[in-house]
Structure formats: C-alpha cells, structure tokens
Amino acid sequence: MEISSGVAQSFISEDSGRIDKVLSQHLNMSRNQVDKIIKDGLVSINDKVSLKSSFKVLKGDNIAYSFKEAVKKEPQEIDFDVDILYEDDYLMVINKPSGLVVHPAPSVKDATLVDWLIHKGISLSTISGEERHGIVHRIDKDTTGALVIAKDNDTHQKLSEQLQDKSMGRYYLALVDYPLKDDVIIDKPIARNPKNRLKMDIIPDGKSAKTAFKKLLQSGGDTELISAKLYTGRTHQIRVHLNSIGRHILGDDLYGFKGKKDKINRVFLHAYLLYLVHPQTGENLEILAPLFDDMKSFLDTNFSQKELSQVLNKNYIKQSFLNIN
C-alpha cells in the first residue's frame, strides 16, 4: 500500500508548550499517535514543518496537521477469508482465526489481516501508521476472537479514547491446565523477557498490567474453563499473568504448557465478547464471537453441555466479574 498526505487542517494554539502535548490535547489523541504524524512531516507551525515532538509552540501560533491517506495497491496473494461479525460505514468487527497475524512487520512473511482488508477493498483509518491501517487494538497471532477495525480516522480516534477510558473492552475465554484456586485480579508489571525475546515476563520496572480472572467451569479432570478481563493491553498479558501463578493455557507451550502438541496445536484463548459505544451513533454494542471448531469440540467433549450453555451466556460472564475485586 502506498501512502499520500490528506487535506491539512489548522488551528491557533491557545497554550504554550511542546507541540506533541498541544496537538495531543487538541485532537484527543495519544502522544504516540501524535508523535507518528510529526515524524512523518505532517505537522507545521507557522508554515514551517516540525519534525521534533519536543518543539516549543507559543500561544497564538498557527498549527497545521494532516493524516496519511491510503492508496490501494494489489497486496500479496490472499488464500483465506475471515468471518465478519458486524459492519457498517464506520467500523467492522471480525472473528480472527488462529495463526493470522494482524498487521505486517519485517519478520512476517505470510499475508496478514491488514492484507486481507486491503484485498477486500475496505476503507481503513491511517492514524496508527502505514502498517496498521484500521487496527484499533490487536490480538496475538495464536489468539482468536473479536477484533475491531476502524474505517476512518475519526472513528479510530474515538475508539482509541474508549480503550483508554474502559468503555470499550473484551471478555476472553481460556482453557487452563489446572484450576484457579479462586477468582483473582493479578496486577503485575510486564516487559520483554531479557533471556528470551519471544516471551514477555513479570519485570519490576515493566509496564503496569492488570487482569481479572473468573472461574467458569471445571472438566472431569484438571482442565478448567475460565474468563479473563483486561484492564490494560500488554503483549501476551493473559498468558504471562497466568504463568505467574503456575497456570497455563492449553496449547501455550511458549509459557509452560506441557501437553502433547499433536493433540492441541494452538493456544486455546479466545476474545469472546466485545463491548463498545458506537463512536458515531452512541449505541451500546455487544458482539459475541463464536468459538472456532477446535476449541468448541474440546469443550463439547470434556465438559457438561448443560453447564456450558449456562456459563457461556454473555450476561452470565458480565455479571460474574461484578463480584471480583
């Protein structure tokens, strides 16, 4: 995908200070998003382009900015499809399958979700940069479930604000190798594991990370179906927090699951229920992402159908987290 600059907009600064802070407040965007458009040369102060986020602006300065616009080109071959759970003119919610990487990166050789979106000719926001068009939040490659796609920058910006104020979020389902002792909230910082760059770990000076876990249903053996709710969005957060208390998601051999790979060949972690406020209509949306056949088959084989029907009800899951504190 090639990129061109969009139409510039401008405003008169009402405050003095760093350009990234002033612009972030004006646009209600994160500093990271603002840094990106500054470094891309899309911000000018009094008709002079500024490439430094630390540049000091004065009250009364004229600040102009623009966002990148995507110009479609034919992506690499796409030999898969993705289920769309919800779509309108502003956003889309898809059910991401396991093994699909969300956005391109130097280390990614196969087609990604972004490639699929481009191939489908779907309009995408550009706030998050050239490689992450439309991606408001992400899911790990092996994780499945609900993922939101923004079709324009205004929608993307408003959804990002909802992620920050927690009016948008997801409830996850996971199958773990040993039951939790109790419902629990884990609040432990996470950063890259210094000994294994593929892994994250509990690191004292890492980024704050908080997850709530709810016991749902135990099988005839040790396996337990649990639900998780994120208060932050760190890489591998659910997996790392479970590992910190000696629990592992079935199929997650990266973090310590010891089962046979030929029986469970992917991580049984699924973003099951997405909730958000529609950024344009104000409607409260709740979207359930059906389980994929492999995880559903495992549940049907190892758990009571009657009990499963109860605990997989979206209202049951939402209500169960009201008692975790």
Backbone hydrogen bonds, N-H to C=O, Kabsch-Sander energy under -0.5 kcal/mol:
donor,donor_aa,acceptor,acceptor_aa,energy
2,E,71,V,-1.6
4,S,69,E,-2.4
6,G,67,F,-2.3
9,Q,65,Y,-3.2
11,F,63,I,-2.0
13,S,11,F,-0.6
13,S,61,D,-2.9
17,G,57,V,-2.2
19,I,55,F,-2.4
20,D,53,S,-1.8
22,V,18,R,-2.4
23,L,19,I,-2.7
24,S,20,D,-2.0
25,Q,21,K,-2.2
26,H,22,V,-2.0
27,L,23,L,-2.6
28,N,24,S,-1.2
29,M,24,S,-1.5
34,V,30,S,-2.0
35,D,31,R,-2.9
36,K,32,N,-1.6
37,I,33,Q,-1.5
38,I,34,V,-2.0
39,K,35,D,-2.6
40,D,36,K,-1.4
41,G,38,I,-1.8
42,L,37,I,-2.4
44,S,64,A,-2.5
45,I,48,K,-2.9
46,N,62,N,-3.2
48,K,45,I,-1.3
50,S,43,V,-2.5
53,S,51,L,-0.5
55,F,52,K,-1.4
57,V,17,G,-3.2
57,V,55,F,-0.6
60,G,13,S,-2.8
61,D,58,L,-2.3
63,I,11,F,-3.0
63,I,61,D,-0.7
64,A,44,S,-2.6
64,A,62,N,-0.5
65,Y,9,Q,-3.0
66,S,42,L,-1.2
69,E,4,S,-3.9
71,V,2,E,-2.7
72,K,70,A,-0.6
79,D,77,E,-0.6
83,D,95,N,-0.6
85,L,83,D,-0.6
85,L,93,V,-2.8
86,Y,93,V,-1.6
88,D,91,L,-2.2
92,M,149,I,-2.3
93,V,86,Y,-2.8
94,I,147,L,-2.4
95,N,83,D,-2.4
96,K,94,I,-0.8
96,K,145,G,-2.9
99,G,141,K,-1.9
100,L,97,P,-1.1
100,L,141,K,-0.6
101,V,99,G,-0.6
108,V,105,A,-1.8
109,K,107,S,-0.6
113,L,101,V,-2.5
114,V,102,V,-1.8
116,W,112,T,-2.0
117,L,113,L,-2.4
118,I,114,V,-2.4
119,H,115,D,-2.6
120,K,116,W,-1.9
121,G,118,I,-1.5
122,I,117,L,-2.2
125,S,150,A,-2.0
129,G,126,T,-1.6
132,R,129,G,-0.9
134,G,125,S,-0.9
135,I,132,R,-1.9
136,V,134,G,-0.8
136,V,148,V,-1.1
137,H,148,V,-0.6
143,T,140,D,-0.8
144,T,269,L,-2.2
145,G,96,K,-1.9
146,A,271,A,-2.4
147,L,94,I,-1.8
149,I,92,M,-3.3
150,A,134,G,-2.7
151,K,90,Y,-2.7
152,D,90,Y,-0.5
156,H,152,D,-2.3
157,Q,153,N,-2.7
158,K,154,D,-2.1
159,L,155,T,-2.4
160,S,156,H,-2.4
161,E,157,Q,-1.7
162,Q,158,K,-1.5
163,L,159,L,-1.9
164,Q,160,S,-1.6
165,D,161,E,-2.3
166,K,162,Q,-0.8
167,S,162,Q,-1.1
168,M,162,Q,-1.4
169,G,275,Y,-2.1
171,Y,273,L,-2.4
172,Y,228,A,-3.1
173,L,270,H,-3.0
174,A,226,I,-2.3
175,L,268,F,-1.6
176,V,174,A,-0.5
176,V,224,E,-2.7
177,D,248,H,-2.3
184,V,213,F,-1.8
186,I,211,T,-3.1
187,D,185,I,-0.6
188,K,186,I,-0.5
188,K,209,A,-1.2
190,I,207,K,-2.8
191,A,201,D,-2.2
193,N,199,K,-2.7
196,N,193,N,-0.7
199,K,196,N,-1.9
201,D,191,A,-2.7
203,I,189,P,-1.3
203,I,201,D,-0.8
206,G,203,I,-2.5
207,K,190,I,-2.3
211,T,186,I,-2.5
212,A,229,K,-2.7
213,F,184,V,-3.4
214,K,227,S,-2.9
216,L,225,L,-2.0
217,L,225,L,-2.0
219,S,223,T,-2.9
220,G,302,N,-0.8
224,E,176,V,-1.9
225,L,217,L,-3.6
226,I,174,A,-2.9
226,I,224,E,-0.6
227,S,214,K,-2.4
228,A,172,Y,-1.9
229,K,212,A,-2.3
230,L,170,R,-0.7
231,Y,210,K,-2.5
232,T,210,K,-0.9
237,Q,234,R,-1.9
240,V,236,H,-2.8
241,H,237,Q,-2.6
242,L,238,I,-2.1
243,N,239,R,-2.1
244,S,240,V,-1.7
245,I,241,H,-0.5
245,I,242,L,-1.4
246,G,243,N,-1.6
247,R,242,L,-2.5
250,L,175,L,-2.9
252,D,249,I,-2.5
253,D,251,G,-1.6
255,Y,252,D,-0.9
256,G,253,D,-0.5
257,F,252,D,-2.1
263,K,260,K,-1.2
264,I,260,K,-1.7
268,F,250,L,-2.5
269,L,267,V,-2.0
270,H,173,L,-2.8
271,A,144,T,-3.1
272,Y,171,Y,-1.6
272,Y,270,H,-1.1
273,L,171,Y,-1.9
274,L,287,I,-2.6
275,Y,169,G,-2.5
276,L,285,L,-2.1
278,H,276,L,-0.6
278,H,283,E,-3.7
282,G,278,H,-2.3
285,L,276,L,-3.2
285,L,283,E,-0.6
287,I,274,L,-2.7
289,A,272,Y,-3.1
296,K,292,F,-2.6
297,S,293,D,-2.7
298,F,294,D,-1.8
299,L,295,M,-2.2
300,D,296,K,-2.8
301,T,297,S,-1.9
302,N,298,F,-1.9
303,F,299,L,-2.0
308,L,304,S,-2.6
309,S,305,Q,-2.2
310,Q,306,K,-1.2
311,V,307,E,-2.4
312,L,308,L,-2.2
313,N,310,Q,-1.1
317,I,313,N,-2.0
318,K,314,K,-2.4
319,Q,315,N,-2.5
320,S,316,Y,-2.0
321,F,317,I,-0.9
321,F,318,K,-0.8
322,L,319,Q,-1.3
323,N,320,S,-0.7
324,I,321,F,-1.1
325,N,323,N,-0.6
